[in-house]
Amino acid sequence: MVDITYQIVPHDEGWAYKLGGTISETYATVEEAINHAKRAASRQKIGDGDATLAFPAPDGGWRFVPLETDKSGSRL
């Protein structure tokens, strides 16, 4: 089982999502980066693992939200 976390991070005067050491393109807002991370996670095939979205919370901490992934077991 693999668990992954998409992080929303500041990037090139905007926001991006990060998975491991890979950073997405830059988006103008946190909300845009969150939406694109959710779309990417929905296509991610991780079997029985779980995916989490981590993004900056208004209080300065982090917020963690479970994401839907492709659990079909298909490699295609």
C-alpha positions in Angstrom: 0.0 0.0 0.0 1.3 3.4 -0.9 0.2 6.7 0.7 1.0 10.0 -1.1 0.6 13.6 -0.2 0.1 16.5 -2.6 1.4 19.7 -1.0 0.3 23.2 -2.1 3.4 25.4 -2.1 4.5 28.9 -3.1 6.2 28.8 -6.5 7.3 31.4 -9.0 5.2 34.2 -7.6 2.1 31.9 -7.5 1.2 28.5 -6.2 1.8 24.9 -7.3 1.2 21.4 -6.1 4.1 19.2 -5.2 4.3 15.4 -5.1 7.5 14.1 -3.9 10.2 16.1 -5.6 8.0 17.1 -8.6 6.4 20.5 -8.7 3.5 21.4 -11.1 3.2 24.5 -13.2 2.5 27.7 -11.4 -1.1 28.8 -10.7 -2.3 32.3 -9.7 -4.2 31.2 -6.6 -4.1 28.6 -3.9 -7.6 27.5 -5.0 -6.4 26.9 -8.6 -3.5 24.8 -7.3 -5.8 22.8 -5.1 -8.3 22.1 -7.9 -5.4 21.0 -10.2 -4.0 18.8 -7.4 -7.4 17.2 -6.9 -7.7 16.5 -10.7 -4.2 15.0 -10.7 -5.0 12.8 -7.7 -8.2 11.5 -9.3 -6.0 10.1 -12.1 -3.4 8.7 -9.8 -3.4 4.9 -9.5 -2.2 3.9 -6.1 -4.1 0.7 -5.5 -5.3 0.5 -1.8 -3.2 3.5 -0.7 -4.5 6.8 0.2 -3.8 10.3 -1.1 -3.9 13.5 1.0 -3.9 17.2 0.1 -1.9 19.5 2.4 -2.2 23.2 2.1 -1.6 26.3 4.1 -4.4 27.1 6.5 -5.5 30.7 7.4 -4.1 30.3 10.9 -0.6 29.7 9.6 -0.6 25.9 10.1 -1.5 23.2 7.6 -4.8 21.7 6.6 -5.0 18.1 5.5 -7.8 16.7 3.3 -8.3 13.2 1.9 -8.3 12.9 -1.9 -10.1 10.6 -4.2 -7.8 8.3 -6.3 -8.2 5.6 -8.9 -8.3 2.4 -6.8 -9.3 0.2 -9.8 -6.0 -1.7 -9.7 -5.6 -1.1 -13.4 -2.2 0.0 -14.6 -3.6 1.7 -17.6 
